[in-house]
């Protein structure tokens, strides 16, 4: 059984899935153990967010899907020098385009499934 509340899932270029046990958001260990330059893969995680994100992040190597399972959030994306705001609730999703800085504000604590491009995520202060 896969428990996405503590484990993650690596999706590789050959359409195989490998469990990343006890993930703990250790992205460096994940990248070293599962990703390569030829096959960076994607990471599927699920977690609950109770506070506004303290940083902007971006994924230069691909798009990220965020599917909200419960709660509500306002996602912010910096596109073309402007902030695009999208409120997302249960069963709704937002796609963060490759290279677009994004962050989130909590309207009510939310749980989401994230499918994120492998290596290369960057962060900057909010």
Buried (B, 14 or more C-beta within 10 A) or exposed (E): EEEBEEBBBBBBEEEEEEBBEEBEEEBEEBBEEBBEEEEBBBBBBBBEBEEBBEEBBBBEBBBBBBBBBEBBBBBBBBEEEEEEEBEBBEEBBBBBEBEBBBBBBBBEEBBBBBBBBBBBBEEEEE
